[in-house]
């Protein structure tokens, strides 16, 4: 029998779609419970089907539109503003130069 290895077996800090999805659904479920919301109550508040919410928490599968509705119902919509904002570093010298020239926000 062949043993299947995952990249994270050897490099646990490397993010994969599976690890990001697992972490996201774990944080989501914890936040929902922290807010003392049942799946049914949150689905109703967000106008998302109960099945969609359950599928997201159990399998990580949900449409972006439904996820945004859930985030809005939990007052977490602002978290999505942070997606894709980290600049891609292709040249360390240029990155450091731009960072040094950027004025401090106070």
N, C-alpha and C positions, 0 to 999 in steps of 0.2 A: 504494500500500500504506500503510495506516494504521500509525503507530508507536504502540505501547502504552507508556505510562509508568506506573511504580509511584510511590507516594508517597515511598518511600525514595530515588528518583532525585533528588529535590529536597531532602528532609529526611532525611539519612542516620542521624540519631540517633533518629528515631521508630521505636518498636517496632511490628512487625506480627506476626500469628500466624506468618507465613512466616519472619521473621527470628528470632523466639524459637525456633521449631522447629529451624531450621538451627543456631543457636548451641547449643541443648540437645543435639542429636544429635552435633554436633562435639565438645562437651565430654565426652559420654558415651563416645564411641568412643576419644577420647584417654585417658580414665581407664582404660578397659578394657585398652588396649594398655600403658599405664603399669604396670598390675598384671600384665602379661604373661599375660593370659587370652585364650584363643581364644574365638571365638563359641560353638563347640561346648561347651567346658568351662564357660563362664559359663551357657549355657542349661541344661546338665545340673545345675549347682550350684543354680540358681534355680528349677529345675523349670518352666521356660518352654520352649516349643518353639523349636527353632533357627530356624524360619521366622519366628516372631514377632520374635525378636531381630534377624534380618537385615532384616526389613521396617522395624523401628524405625530401625536405623542408616542404611538406604538411603532410606527414604521418610518417616520420622517418624511412622509409624502403629503404635500399640500400645494395648492396653487399660491403663487405670490400674492394675488389679490386677497385670498382668504387669510393668509398669514398677516398681511397688513391690517385687515379688519380686526383680527384677534389682538394684534399689538395695539391698535387704537383703543379697543375696548379695555385693555389693561393699562392704558396711559403710558405706553412704551413706544409709541410711533417714532419719537425723536431718535431712537437708537438706529433706525434705518438711515438717517442722515450721515452716519459715520461710514457706511459701506462705500468702498472704492474711493476713499479720499486720501489714503496713504500714497504718497508719490512713489513711483517705481524708481528704484535706484539703479542706474546703469553705469554711472561714473561717479565714484566716491569723491573725487576731487571737486567736481562740479556741484555735487550735493552739499558738501561742506562749505563751499563758497557761497551758495545760495542761502544756506542756513545762517551763516555769519552775517550776511547783509540784511536778513529779514528783521524788521524792527520788532521789539518786544511788544506784545499786546498787554496792556495794563488797564 
